[in-house]
Structures are given as C-alpha cells and as structure tokens.
Amino acid sequence: MKLDNLSAVLAFSFLSVSALNAAAVAVFDAGDVTYSFSSEGRLQSVREKAGGRELVTLDNPWVRVVTADGKTEYPTALRRDGDRLVFAFRGGEELVETVLPFDGGFSFTVEKCGFAEPRQVVIAHLRPAVTNYMGDMANAASDDESGICLRAGEYETEMSGHSRKLLTVSVPAGFSAVGKRAFIAAGPRATLVGKLKNMVLATGLAHSKAGGPWSADPGVVHGSYMFADVTADNVDTWIRAAKLAGVSIIHSYTWEETRGHYRVNPKRFPRRLADLKAAADRIRAAGLGFSFHTLTCYIDYGDEWVTPKVHPDLIAIHRYTLAEPVTDASAEIVVNEEPGPRHGTPDKPSLFGNILDIGGELIKYKDIRREKPYAFTGIERGWNKTVKADHPAGAGVKFLQNRNFSFFPEPDSKLAVDLADALSGVINATGADMYYLDGAEGMGTPYGIAKMAAMIFERVDQTKKTVPVEMSCHQPHFWPFRATFEAWDRCSFAPKAFADNHIASNRRGGLRSNFLKSHMGWWSPTMADAQRRGFFLDEVEYFASRNAGFDSALSLQGVYPSRAGVLPVSTAKALALIGRYERFRVAGAFAPDIQKRHLVKICG
C-alpha cells in the first residue's frame, strides 16, 4: 500500500503476514532497517537489512497505560488502518497512533487515547538488544557497531528507562496524550548520527548546530573557559590569566545584580550593560571569547519579582485555603487542608524551605500542626520586606518552590517569558560566545526544566554565529542543544584519581552513549589552605596531559588575582603548565600516538 504523504527517500509499507512471520501485522521500511509490530501490539523486531542484526528483544509492548486507579494496562491486540496503528485493550479502550516517516526513521503521533485521566500513557517503549552504551540524554542505546534511539516530540512528554536498559517515551498525568509524538531511528553506528540529526529536525524542537548530534562534527569548536570575577576595571587581568592557561573563553559568573530581572550589577559595571558590553568587546579584541554563567530559572530573594510584593506566577508546591482570617493579631496560619509532605521546619530542614505566600506577602513559619485545626505556627509576617496585609478566610495560601535562596516561575506563565527575555537580552546585547544554564533542575518538574531552558535558548540570537550552551542538568530534552558532556564539580583531594574517573565516565557517557563531545571541568589549581594541602605541579600536569590525550575542552575555577591584578605564584605556575598542554591540544599538534600514550592508563 502506498501513502501519498511518504517522503521520497523512505518506503513505508505494511507487508503481508507471510513476509516476516505469522505474528507480524505491520512492517515499516526505513531503507537499511525494518521495524516490525506483532498482532499483540509489541515492537517485535528492529532489524538491520545488511547482516540481519536484531536491535531489540522480543519483550517490547510498544504502548501501555497507567489508569486513574493505578492499574497498568497493556494492549491485547493491534490492527492496522491505513497509516494508523490501533492498539486495543481488554476493557474495550483504544489507543491510536499515526505513523509517518522522516529521513532515517519514523514518528508515532497519538490520535486517540480512550482512557479517562490516566496517570501515565507510554506512547513508545522498547528493550534494546544493544546496551553497551546507554545514553541518558540522547535516550539511546548502542554498542560499537549499531544503535537505536527513541525521542519525544513535545516538552510535555518524558524520556526515561536508560538505567534499566529500556527506552521509553511517556506522557505524565496532567497532560493529554493526544497529539504527542515519539520518534525512532536505528541502524549501523556509522549512519546513526545522520539519522539523529534528521530526527531532531523532524521534531521541530530547539536545537543547536553545536549541540546534540552536531556536537562532534568537524569544525565545531568547543572552547575551554575560565571562571572569572570580571569587573569594568580588571578585564586586562583576566585576559592575561586566560592566555596564560591557554583557554579561549573568559566566563563571567558574578555579573548580575539579581537573578530574575538580570540587570547588570553596577558595583562591578558602573554603567551597567554599557560597561559589560565594553568588557566583552575588549576580551574579544584580545582574541578571546566572552561567556556568562547563569542559574537559568532562579529568581532570588532580592529581585523585584519577590519583594516588596511576591509575583503571583511563582511555582507553588502545595496550595491551601485559609480557615481563619490573618490579621495583626494572628499567631498562626490556620488552613483547611492537611499540610503536604514537602514542607520543612528549622528542626527538620527541607530542600524547599519553610516560606508561605499569602496574597503577595511572604510568611515564615517554625512548625506545623498536622492534626485539625491544621496550622503553620511560630510565624514571621512580612518576611523579606514584603508588604504585610490582612487576609480573609478562604484566601489562597501557597507553599513556594524554594531553593538556594530563590523562587521559580511557572513554566507556562508570562513571568517565565519575561525572565527568558531578560536573560537572553543580556546575552544578545553583549554578543556572548557561550553561556551556561546551571541549576535548571530548580524548576522541579521535567516539563518545567525543559520548557524554561528551551525558552531561553530559543531567544538567543544564532543568526550571526552559533552560540554554544552548556548545562549541568541531565534532562533529555536538553540534548539537541547541549554542546558538551559533562563538567563535574571540582575536587579537593586525590586529583589524579579524580581525573582518571572523570575521563573514564566521559568516554562512556559522552561520544559513545550520548554522541556528545566531552568537557573536563570544572578543574581548579587548588592552593593549600586550612582544610587542604593543595595540588602539586605533578598533579596539575597529570590532569593537563590526560586532558590533552582525551582531546577535551576544559574549564578552570579557583583563580583569584589580587586587586592589583597579580596571581598567586602557585596559581600562575599551575596555569602556565595547563596552558602548555592546552595550546598544543587546540592546535592539533599532538600526533595520534602521543595522544594515545597520554590516555594509556585509562584506555588500557
């Protein structure tokens, strides 16, 4: 059967039962790979035509539903209807997916889901037979010869399962499954990266020509960078330090006045954005790049969206209603609903703190009464200089998402858009050459994490140059625009063992599992202090030589020039030693046998 909307490069066909085996009701032909579904609704085969290698196991129910009452339902039958797959369940429900090709694979779009308010709808699921390398960000499984990748087409959908050697795309509670898409591509590793590029383009989601499957392309340069406390007055000091270390980018991490509005700090840059832009221009004039460190979605306590009146679009973990009015005479906050489980108190700290928002007023509490009448006791009114006010019975009470002295915007709110505009506006105004989205996990949910970072990325101007973005969070939706994998927080002890472990992890988790170039940060030329002996030069050289052998970008922290612009002697020696290797690495001056020798301990 031929369908009018199939691309010229792919043939999509439903073969007769005898064409594959007695259980097959549908076969999708992607050129070099065939995908076969059984009459029971299982993805029973993903087979390479050349050599007949099987890339999945037989235990692959393609879809399943966790119902409103918590039961997991699997399909009992599958039939075909044109370009649709109709999965039938024991209660008479149906889940229908439309199947369309892209260059290298297929998409599956949910057209119908017959379950009311399900807790989860798995719209694509498989158990790969190639599991040497499980990529948590790419949502892929592979070995040295072949691979298979399953990805989601909307930020509301989630990708998971790699830790159990599964690949899954699912729709969580709160979102409709209808319209959600899953994408699949598989085949020889030599052709897989090209298919993954086509898959990313087919999703229409945010992507970077320096990220995801483009990360390791020839000509894509991932620069090493140095964390720098740049001010309008010390730019030349940081230029000298960066050149000494051989890094190509100066990474400013103390530039903002508050997180949220992201105005430039006038204590460091008196003319605010004008001085920051001048600093960036001076750095580029010296032949280096300029970048920013950000905390993605954080709105700190001092920002105008928090004080003197709290913005109504901050994320709330729990919501309640007042059982009694709140006045100047109130000693506690009495609510109608039982307090949820994620609250903290000074005696029992929680990641999310102990701050309530009632009508824009922040109120801190010391304890919780968990029997009726439910209440938050030991209250401090008008916390963080917010405006005190009376609040009537029935008014809403919000327990705010609170982390690292910050709150967070609802992902679909105007506040989230305003934050993304503010942050990307500074990045664009200074012509940044890279930026780092740290702490995106503060949004709390997979959807919020993905949506907020994507909103920022999509607003950064990529028309004149590709601006790489790095990040700490392992959200699979970041993969198409994440540039490298993965920086670790710096160590204080055992730097040689730490370097070996980091490289070993990145070798497996980077190019092999996630098709991403590696990053060997954040390293520090640690000096001796009361808690640590500091790193010796042989330890610094060990890191530098291993990194050169691994051919990875790196990043440096812990560089603290004096106000006079002078580096501590031990730091200067360490940076010079790192720079000796880094300049040769960037220039491609190491012969392959030399690089291999630097990695012999890790690679065997």
Summary of the structure (lengths in Angstrom):
residues: 604
radius of gyration: 27.1
end to end distance: 52.9
largest distance: 81.3
contacts: 2101
relative contact order: 0.10
helix: 25%
strand: 28%
